[in-house]
């Protein structure tokens, strides 16, 4: 058995939709998966692109851990070709997890279902990035007790995301540590309204994206971790360009065009499509 798993990047939060809103982006990690022909239980991993020379090449590799979480215990030969930058707020860890879950389901003869989301989300403790990479489009994710749920919607065709990726890395664990245990009631109410508006903006009416992506819930608290990110977001928003931090940062996601007067030195600016299909699996000869 030999097949290719292709997984899209994702952006999460999208303003105030903290741990709830996600969207799949047209940037992909590919994992070639094969079972050793001799039936041995060995493991081999090769990594090209992002993470090469840095990630482990044993059972602790995140893709392998996700494969094992599906119940598959046999031999594996993996070749990972990564284009999603690591630790930039573009869902690289969720993509690796989804790749492993999709591979494990394929190896055990199962179709991807709600249990795939459950397994993937358990790794990170929230389902926004994982659901976006699994299903594509725009997702709203939540939990009910220990169960993770998500619904998928089509992004409006006029939604044209641009990512501005700095060379600086950021740890989700570190940036979460900057968040207060409590926020003012007015900020919580603001977040609820803007998160609801963001769903409408992304799926039906991009003209209200500037208001929809305004945040008081988490971005300003995280500014010490990536001040240049917040500067670019503020500069864009002052000029009427919807912009917010992508996930745990430090990448900026914006919608529209980047005005020439905004200083984006040090950022890799890329226009991406919204991925509409989610994870793809196809057989290889």
Protein Blocks (a to p, Z undefined) as FASTA:
>chain_A
ZZddddddddehjlmaghkbccdddddddddddddfklpabdcdddehehihkaccbfkl
mklmmmmmnopabdcddddddfbdghkonommmmmmmmmmmmmmmmnopacdfklmmmmm
mmnopaklmmmmmngpjdddddehjaccdddddddfklccdddddfbdcdfklmmmmpcf
bdcfklmmmmmmmmmmmmmmmmmommlmmmmmpcfklmmmmmmmmmmlmmmmmmmmmnop
acddehjbjadcdedjddfklccehiacddddddfkbpaddddZZ
